[in-house]
Amino acid sequence: MNPFANRINTGNNWVLPVSIFSLVLGFLMTLAWVTETNRSSRLSLIGAEQGDRVRTGSIDLEDAYAKASQEVTKLRADNTELENAVASQTNSTKLLNDNLQDAKVLAGLTPLEGPGIVVTLRDSRLPQEMPLGEKNIHDLDVLRVVNELWAAGAEAISVNGHRAAIGTSYRCVGPVINVDGIPISSPVEISAIGDSDTLLGALNLPLGVLAEIRSTDPGMVSLEKVTDMTVPAFTGSTTRRFAKVPKDAK
């Protein structure tokens, strides 16, 4: 008779490995558990920037962008004051400064004010069932409206307070639209300085860009004439990595 037969066939072979696994798992959970007591000691093991992220839990991109934009605007305003101070010295430097300020206006680096229109695009709120993509405002809708306004003679455009300049990009990323990398969401407010009647007429053309959106839901579009508005300056990067002025053009 085999004296170990009963021990082998008891069906309790799982007890030892499960017990060992439970002990190891409990030990690892103890190491991973973060409490108010050990939080400060663990934060000292990582960098300052990552520590700030852990403490706050998230980074408010909108606040960071707003602060950076204010700083850019202030620096550019200070630069303009210096340019004007230099230009007041002689007629030649004044002429040079006038041309410089005109170039900055064309580049969108200066706030502008004047009459125009405000176009508001918003996601549909109709209760009836329709494909989700048709109920939402997309990057292509914003791009087409902006291009239509440029073609109608708009002299300055902003999208939710972000100045549209050369190279401004519009891209859907999940539930938001990125304008030059800055996320915005519905409603999208597009402000354009120019002749109000001309701009309205261009946008209200039959089979035009707004007619297509209205065919889904008229409430997705609203237009407003404005007698005086201010469009902010472009606050994005103006650094060129590859393009440069030819030597014979200087």
C-alpha atoms as one frame of an Amber mdcrd trajectory, in Angstrom:
protein
   0.000   0.000   0.000   1.233   3.485  -0.903   1.345   5.584   2.298   1.164
   8.823   0.260  -1.927   7.887  -1.756  -4.390   9.623   0.512  -2.296  12.812
   0.609  -2.009  12.924  -3.168  -5.675  12.393  -3.822  -7.107  14.745  -1.218
  -7.751  17.423  -3.872  -6.064  20.140  -1.802  -2.999  20.572  -4.014  -4.062
  24.119  -4.914  -3.872  25.447  -1.358  -0.107  25.981  -1.156   0.430  27.798
  -4.526  -2.673  29.953  -4.028  -1.511  30.900  -0.547   1.927  31.890  -1.852
   0.359  33.891  -4.699  -1.958  35.687  -2.264   0.966  36.654  -0.031   2.957
  38.023  -2.977  -0.064  39.904  -4.327  -0.787  41.419  -0.935   2.821  42.528
  -0.598   2.781  44.207  -4.038  -0.528  45.946  -3.290   0.958  47.277  -0.067
   3.888  48.748  -2.009   1.605  50.298  -4.625  -0.924  51.717  -2.188  -0.634
  55.525  -2.003  -1.841  57.227   1.160  -1.556  60.729   2.534   1.225  59.429
   4.764   3.525  58.080   2.055   2.540  60.460  -0.780   5.079  63.156   0.142
   7.929  60.684   0.471   7.159  59.211  -2.957   6.899  62.620  -4.630  10.486
  63.315  -3.580  11.620  60.463  -5.830  10.339  62.073  -9.065  11.107  65.330
 -10.857   9.585  68.663  -9.884   7.465  68.947 -13.042   6.036  65.450 -12.697
   5.480  66.066  -9.000   3.358  69.118  -9.806   1.275  67.027 -12.193   0.690
  64.398  -9.527  -0.275  67.017  -6.947  -2.722  68.864  -9.200  -3.999  65.756
 -10.954  -4.182  67.484 -14.353  -2.909  70.439 -16.334  -5.342  73.122 -17.429
  -4.308  73.670 -21.036  -6.720  76.555 -21.523  -5.225  78.486 -18.574  -1.704
  77.750 -19.778  -2.564  78.939 -23.275  -4.269  82.080 -21.956  -1.210  83.005
 -19.866   1.148  82.357 -22.756  -1.033  84.403 -25.120  -1.094  87.341 -22.694
   2.682  87.216 -22.429   3.097  87.121 -26.219   0.663  90.022 -26.649   2.508
  92.094 -24.033   5.921  91.419 -25.580   4.683  92.341 -29.045   3.079  95.529
 -27.711   6.364  96.474 -26.025   8.185  95.765 -29.274   5.793  98.011 -31.202
   6.380 100.852 -28.713  10.129 100.528 -29.224   9.678 100.524 -32.988   7.559
 103.683 -32.805  10.089 105.355 -30.519  12.882 104.656 -33.000  10.726 105.804
 -35.904  10.095 109.189 -34.313  13.760 110.109 -34.691  13.970 110.683 -38.456
  11.699 110.666 -41.496  13.486 107.672 -43.014  13.063 105.541 -39.910   9.420
 106.674 -39.654   8.755 105.483 -43.187  10.477 102.200 -42.412   8.385 101.761
 -39.263   5.131 102.516 -41.130   5.950  99.772 -43.610   6.820  97.434 -40.730
   3.496  98.081 -38.992   1.606  97.465 -42.261   3.434  94.167 -42.648   2.473
  93.192 -39.105  -1.186  93.961 -39.886  -1.056  91.742 -42.971   0.590  88.966
 -40.940  -2.124  89.165 -38.297   0.279  90.215 -35.531  -1.765  93.317 -34.633
  -5.299  93.491 -33.184  -7.804  95.038 -35.592 -11.228  96.588 -35.118 -14.065
  97.430 -37.447 -17.500  96.329 -38.681 -18.298  92.829 -39.820 -20.284  89.733
 -38.963 -20.244  86.924 -36.415 -21.050  83.391 -37.562 -21.982  80.896 -34.851
 -21.912  77.165 -35.610 -23.273  74.747 -33.021 -24.050  71.052 -32.764 -27.648
  70.097 -33.520 -30.029  69.619 -30.603 -32.823  68.007 -32.585 -34.159  64.905
 -30.848 -34.720  62.852 -33.990 -32.305  60.118 -34.802 -29.603  60.910 -37.326
 -25.978  59.881 -37.796 -23.842  61.451 -35.071 -21.446  62.891 -37.638 -24.236
  64.936 -39.216 -25.352  66.460 -35.912 -21.913  67.845 -35.028 -19.852  70.737
 -36.353 -16.561  69.487 -37.796 -13.210  70.988 -38.753 -14.192  70.978 -42.431
 -17.274  73.109 -41.672 -15.125  75.714 -39.903 -12.492  75.669 -42.650 -15.078
  76.129 -45.414 -16.742  79.050 -43.627 -13.379  80.743 -43.012 -12.348  80.275
 -46.657 -15.700  81.642 -47.837 -15.183  84.740 -45.688 -11.655  85.271 -47.061
 -13.016  84.943 -50.604 -15.740  87.516 -49.809 -13.165  90.114 -48.759 -12.824
  89.626 -45.008  -9.818  91.554 -43.698  -9.416  89.783 -40.342 -10.934  86.598
 -38.922 -10.876  84.899 -35.540 -12.267  81.526 -34.450 -13.365  81.398 -30.807
 -10.938  84.207 -30.057  -8.000  82.666 -31.961  -6.775  84.812 -34.849  -6.785
  83.048 -38.209  -3.492  83.679 -39.968  -1.453  82.163 -42.789  -1.099  78.475
 -42.081  -3.807  78.272 -39.412  -4.976  74.662 -39.191  -8.314  73.122 -38.225
  -8.504  69.487 -37.184 -11.095  67.348 -35.392  -9.634  65.466 -32.438 -12.295
  63.450 -30.648 -15.041  65.765 -29.331 -13.130  69.007 -30.020 -11.696  70.952
 -32.955  -8.062  72.004 -32.740  -7.351  75.493 -34.092  -3.582  75.742 -34.423
  -3.399  73.019 -31.793  -5.755  74.793 -29.351  -8.910  72.761 -28.578 -12.301
  74.445 -28.992 -15.798  72.996 -28.847 -19.330  73.849 -29.930 -20.501  76.558
 -30.268 -17.842  77.796 -32.700 -17.904  81.586 -33.073 -16.243  82.952 -36.213
 -15.767  86.744 -36.255 -14.879  88.493 -39.505 -14.113  92.171 -40.145 -15.229
  93.480 -43.525 -18.254  94.715 -45.445 -21.170  93.155 -43.554 -23.564  92.959
 -46.504 -20.971  91.371 -48.775 -19.957  88.815 -46.173 -23.576  87.906 -45.406
 -24.420  87.591 -49.083 -21.477  85.259 -49.691 -22.406  82.967 -46.820 -26.114
  82.862 -47.708 -25.604  81.707 -51.295 -27.955  78.872 -52.353 -26.178  75.517
 -52.121 -23.378  77.262 -50.228 -21.531  76.027 -47.159 -24.145  77.295 -44.688
 -27.028  76.017 -46.815 -25.587  72.528 -46.497 -25.383  72.778 -42.699 -28.883
  74.259 -42.471 -30.284  71.354 -44.480 -29.444  69.156 -41.477 -30.763  71.592
 -38.866 -31.358  75.362 -39.365 -30.561  75.863 -35.674 -26.940  74.861 -36.259
 -26.178  78.265 -37.855 -26.746  81.856 -36.773 -25.493  85.101 -38.360 -25.181
  88.539 -36.801 -24.135  91.916 -38.168 -21.757  93.840 -35.909 -21.072  97.556
 -36.278 -17.784  97.415 -34.360 -15.721  94.484 -33.102 -12.136  93.741 -32.175
 -10.242  90.775 -33.562  -7.211  89.794 -31.427  -3.676  89.415 -32.723  -2.217
  86.071 -33.712  -0.327  84.636 -30.736   1.093  81.458 -32.265   4.651  80.787
 -33.301   6.129  82.802 -36.170   9.434  80.930 -36.289  10.434  79.557 -39.704
  12.466  76.359 -39.789  13.093  76.040 -43.519  11.926  79.138 -45.428  14.284
  82.114 -45.743  14.549  85.280 -47.800  16.787  84.885 -50.879  20.019  86.895
 -50.670  19.290  88.803 -53.874  15.893  89.888 -52.478  17.324  91.687 -49.430
